[in-house]
Structures are given as C-alpha cells and as structure tokens.
Amino acid sequence: MSAMLSEAGFSAQELIRQLELKRAEAEALQEVVRLLAPRVRDTALLVSVASILRSRFGVERLAYIHTFTPTHQPRLAYFHNFPSISQQAIREATEYTTTSVPEPGSFLEHMGVEIVMPLGRFVGPTARVRVVEPRAWWLLGRFAETEEEKANDILYLEIIGVLVTVYLENAFFQEQQRQAEILKLQQQAYEQEIALASRIQRRILSSANPAVHPRLEIATFHMPHQGVGGDLFDFVRMDERRTLFYIGDVSGKGISAALVMSNLQGQIRTLANLGVPLPTLLAQLHGRLLQLYGDDDAGFVTLFIGVLSEGPEGSCELHYFNAGHPPPFLLRHSGEVEALPATFPMLGIAIPGQPDFEAQKPVQLRLYPGEVLFAYTDGLIEQSNPQGQPLGVEAVERHLRSVRPGAAGEFLKAIQAFWEAHKASAPLEDDISLVLCRFR
C-alpha cells in the first residue's frame, strides 16, 4: 500500500492531511445546511455562517452583499474585520460576474479585499471562465496561507455562498409573496368597508324624502368620487308650515369627508326637529366644525341652507343663508334665472372679523307654483372635459335658461345629461350632488 502511495506521489501523512481537509470541508457544508433548515433571520444566518468559515477555513475578513431588497439595489448585509466597506466599493463589487482579484488601485483593493466572488445562477463559461448571474457577492480577505489552499477553499466558499444566497433569495421571495397576500387581504377588507360605507351613505342621502311636503316636487342625484364622499343634502319637515332644505360640501374626499358629512347630517336634522332658528342653527354648526377640525386648519364646509314656508296667495317663502356654497339657481315663471350667491364665508374656518351668525338675518325670497330651485355641489361646475376645461357656473346658467322646466325628475335628468356630455371620457374629479325642487 505504501509502495502504491509512493508511486502515486503521495505519502501516508499527506493523504491523511488531505482526508482531514476534505472532512472539515464536508462538515462545514453540513453545518451550513443545518442552518438553512429552520427559518433563521438573515443577519443571524450570516453571523453563523461567518463563524463556520472562520473556524473551518480560517477566513479572517468576510463581507456579504445581496440584492434581495424591494428595489433590488445592492445592500451590504454583513461584514467582519474589514476596516469599512464604502458605497464605492459596493458598486465596484457588484460589477463582477466572475470570481476575481480586485483591480489594482480600486476601492476594494484599498480596503483589503483579496477575492470578489459573485454568487448566483450559472449562465455558462466564457473563454473558459465561469460566469454567473449575480444575486450576491462574497468579499474575502486573509483566508488562506498558500495559493493552493486558496484555490481549494474558493470552491467550497462558492458552494457555501450559493447555498446561503439561494436560501436568502427564496426567503425574500416568500416574504414578498406573504406581504403581497397581506396587502391583498387588507385591500379586500378596505374595499368591503368602503362598499358598506357607500351603501350607508346612499341610504342617508336617499332619506331626503321626496314626499316631505305636498307642495314640493323633489329630485336628487348623487355620485361620490371614492365610494363615499363629503356631499350632503336633505329636506327636513320642521312642522306643518316649515320645511328645512340644505345642500353642502365637506372639503376633501373619501372617508374623512364622509365622517364629517355624517356628523353634520345628524346634527342638522336634530336641530331642525327642535325648531332651532336658522341663525342659531348655523352658528352651532360653525362651532361644531371648529371643534372637529381643531387648530389644524384641516378643512371647511360650504353650505346653502334655507327654510321653506307657506306664503300668501299660494306662494312659498324661502329664508336662506349661503355659507360659501356655489350659487343655487332659481328659475322664475318669466324665464329669468336668478343666482343665490354666498352671503357668508365657509363654515369651520375662524376668520378675523367674521360676522356673528346669530346676529344676522337670512335672505328672504318669494316663490310661486311652477318655479324651480336648483342646487348643486362644486363637482358639477369644476368637472373638466377631456381637454381639461371645467364646466363652469356660466355654462350651467346658460343651460338652465335653454331648458323648459317640466317635472322635477325629467328636468334633473336633462341637467345630468348636460354634465355627462361635457365630462365625456374624462375621469370623475369630485363628488357631485344635484338637488332640484319644483314648487306646486
């Protein structure tokens, strides 16, 4: 046996040394594989692997860079015993697709990196050089005493690096998939909540009873921008003679606007049922909004609110305030169209010198059978066409002058069709509400 070893150029001691080396390398691989079985956090795994490489291969300097980030930007995940790893060095390292010695004078060489080892999928040899599609990189320094040992160790360090990289890549993709599933479930839950809130809001707005008073013929239309919105309107029968009507718009869109809208809707109905005078009602709404918005200047509300009551000789009387709301229009028998402009600033904003609502008197108008009051939110006049041009108040007024008032429902459909023709294929930009009241 000894003669055969001698003939092959090996001594018994050399064979034993080689066997011990291979055994140590195999044991190192086994230790790494055992680490990969449980779900170990990335940093803990790299610390444990680095410890194995130091004890089994004598690797004194080690760094690991990977691209397992949402943006796939290279990230320094671990380094040991290097003075530092600069961003320039990381950029240099990630340019390598073959195991190489750093270029002379490079940042990598300056920091003591002896070997840059890309880790990833093998894409084939080029001029007898092993080329990979890198997912990660080992940076190695001070890890072998001789060139022969270094050449031998590199093979095992690459195998271990690929095992670690495959594990971390799979863990990253699994986590991405898990997060995507969580986001999907959260989105589904959110959409269900929005759908429920939208149904509730439609019921609230549809409670504006068209039969609230025998002398009022009412038609309404509402379309929220985001499932729910901040538009509000209602008709509330205060007593046998008086009916309160309002239309408003909470600033903003979506859930926050809908919360304020719901709060105001309930408060207005409560105050109306208590018969609170219009100036006092407006003052209380303003105070409530200041409480809701606090000192953040977070929002405001525009509101047109009025009380309809029986007048002499079959007429109706309208007493109203307009707090910063787009002007409703009154269509007279004569064909004239009267705008009802703002009489106060918006509610919910503390303005120096703002008038005391309770000290003010509402505007008074007299209405006759067949005349029409049309109110809307700014989603009507601010809606742009595909060319980016808003509809505007003037266009609405011209359209009202050109339409012969008929039944409330048909009249409102004509206005809605006019708005839809202007909007065409343009996206909906805001909540929109239309309220039309024809006096009998």
MOHULIN-V440203 format. One record per backbone hydrogen bond with DSSP energy under -0.5 kcal/mol. CO is the residue of the C=O (numbers start at 1). NH is the residue of the N-H. If there is no record, write none. Layout:
co=CO nh=NH
co=CO nh=NH
This chain:
co=1 nh=5
co=2 nh=6
co=3 nh=7
co=4 nh=8
co=5 nh=10
co=6 nh=9
co=11 nh=15
co=12 nh=16
co=13 nh=17
co=14 nh=18
co=15 nh=19
co=16 nh=20
co=17 nh=21
co=18 nh=22
co=19 nh=23
co=20 nh=24
co=21 nh=25
co=22 nh=26
co=23 nh=27
co=24 nh=28
co=25 nh=29
co=26 nh=30
co=27 nh=31
co=28 nh=32
co=29 nh=33
co=30 nh=34
co=31 nh=35
co=32 nh=36
co=33 nh=37
co=34 nh=37
co=34 nh=38
co=38 nh=40
co=41 nh=45
co=42 nh=46
co=43 nh=47
co=44 nh=48
co=45 nh=49
co=46 nh=50
co=47 nh=51
co=48 nh=52
co=49 nh=53
co=50 nh=54
co=51 nh=55
co=52 nh=56
co=53 nh=57
co=53 nh=59
co=54 nh=58
co=58 nh=60
co=61 nh=141
co=62 nh=80
co=63 nh=139
co=64 nh=77
co=64 nh=78
co=65 nh=137
co=66 nh=75
co=67 nh=69
co=69 nh=72
co=75 nh=66
co=75 nh=77
co=78 nh=64
co=80 nh=62
co=86 nh=90
co=87 nh=91
co=88 nh=92
co=89 nh=93
co=90 nh=94
co=92 nh=95
co=93 nh=96
co=97 nh=132
co=100 nh=116
co=103 nh=106
co=106 nh=110
co=107 nh=111
co=108 nh=113
co=109 nh=112
co=115 nh=117
co=115 nh=140
co=116 nh=100
co=116 nh=118
co=117 nh=138
co=119 nh=135
co=119 nh=136
co=121 nh=133
co=124 nh=131
co=126 nh=129
co=129 nh=126
co=131 nh=123
co=131 nh=124
co=132 nh=134
co=133 nh=121
co=135 nh=67
co=136 nh=119
co=137 nh=65
co=138 nh=117
co=139 nh=63
co=140 nh=114
co=140 nh=115
co=141 nh=61
co=142 nh=60
co=146 nh=150
co=147 nh=151
co=148 nh=152
co=149 nh=153
co=150 nh=154
co=151 nh=155
co=152 nh=156
co=153 nh=157
co=154 nh=158
co=155 nh=159
co=156 nh=160
co=157 nh=161
co=158 nh=162
co=159 nh=163
co=160 nh=164
co=161 nh=165
co=162 nh=166
co=163 nh=167
co=164 nh=168
co=165 nh=169
co=166 nh=170
co=167 nh=171
co=168 nh=172
co=169 nh=173
co=170 nh=174
co=171 nh=175
co=172 nh=176
co=173 nh=177
co=174 nh=178
co=175 nh=179
co=176 nh=180
co=177 nh=181
co=178 nh=182
co=179 nh=183
co=180 nh=184
co=181 nh=185
co=182 nh=186
co=183 nh=187
co=184 nh=188
co=185 nh=189
co=186 nh=190
co=187 nh=191
co=188 nh=192
co=189 nh=193
co=190 nh=194
co=191 nh=195
co=192 nh=196
co=193 nh=197
co=194 nh=198
co=195 nh=199
co=196 nh=200
co=197 nh=201
co=198 nh=202
co=199 nh=203
co=200 nh=204
co=201 nh=205
co=202 nh=206
co=203 nh=207
co=204 nh=207
co=205 nh=208
co=207 nh=209
co=209 nh=212
co=210 nh=218
co=213 nh=216
co=215 nh=217
co=215 nh=440
co=216 nh=218
co=217 nh=438
co=219 nh=436
co=221 nh=434
co=223 nh=432
co=226 nh=228
co=228 nh=226
co=228 nh=254
co=230 nh=250
co=232 nh=248
co=234 nh=246
co=236 nh=238
co=236 nh=244
co=241 nh=310
co=242 nh=238
co=242 nh=239
co=243 nh=308
co=244 nh=236
co=245 nh=306
co=246 nh=234
co=247 nh=304
co=248 nh=232
co=249 nh=302
co=253 nh=257
co=254 nh=258
co=255 nh=259
co=256 nh=260
co=257 nh=261
co=258 nh=262
co=259 nh=263
co=260 nh=264
co=261 nh=265
co=262 nh=266
co=263 nh=267
co=264 nh=268
co=265 nh=269
co=266 nh=270
co=267 nh=271
co=268 nh=272
co=269 nh=273
co=270 nh=274
co=271 nh=276
co=272 nh=275
co=277 nh=281
co=278 nh=282
co=279 nh=283
co=280 nh=284
co=281 nh=285
co=282 nh=286
co=283 nh=287
co=284 nh=288
co=285 nh=289
co=286 nh=290
co=287 nh=291
co=288 nh=292
co=289 nh=293
co=290 nh=294
co=293 nh=296
co=300 nh=251
co=301 nh=347
co=302 nh=249
co=303 nh=305
co=303 nh=323
co=304 nh=247
co=305 nh=321
co=306 nh=245
co=307 nh=319
co=308 nh=243
co=309 nh=317
co=311 nh=314
co=312 nh=315
co=315 nh=311
co=316 nh=367
co=317 nh=309
co=317 nh=319
co=318 nh=320
co=318 nh=365
co=319 nh=307
co=320 nh=363
co=321 nh=305
co=321 nh=323
co=322 nh=324
co=322 nh=343
co=322 nh=344
co=323 nh=303
co=328 nh=340
co=329 nh=331
co=329 nh=374
co=330 nh=332
co=330 nh=338
co=331 nh=372
co=332 nh=335
co=336 nh=332
co=336 nh=338
co=338 nh=330
co=339 nh=341
co=340 nh=328
co=344 nh=324
co=346 nh=349
co=347 nh=301
co=349 nh=351
co=351 nh=354
co=355 nh=357
co=356 nh=359
co=357 nh=360
co=363 nh=320
co=365 nh=318
co=367 nh=316
co=368 nh=371
co=371 nh=439
co=372 nh=331
co=372 nh=374
co=373 nh=437
co=374 nh=329
co=375 nh=435
co=377 nh=380
co=377 nh=381
co=378 nh=382
co=381 nh=392
co=383 nh=391
co=385 nh=388
co=388 nh=390
co=389 nh=385
co=392 nh=396
co=393 nh=397
co=394 nh=398
co=395 nh=399
co=396 nh=400
co=397 nh=401
co=398 nh=402
co=399 nh=402
co=399 nh=403
co=400 nh=403
co=403 nh=405
co=407 nh=411
co=408 nh=412
co=409 nh=413
co=410 nh=414
co=411 nh=415
co=412 nh=416
co=413 nh=417
co=414 nh=418
co=415 nh=419
co=416 nh=420
co=417 nh=421
co=418 nh=422
co=419 nh=423
co=420 nh=424
co=423 nh=426
co=432 nh=223
co=433 nh=377
co=434 nh=221
co=435 nh=375
co=436 nh=219
co=437 nh=373
co=438 nh=217
co=439 nh=370
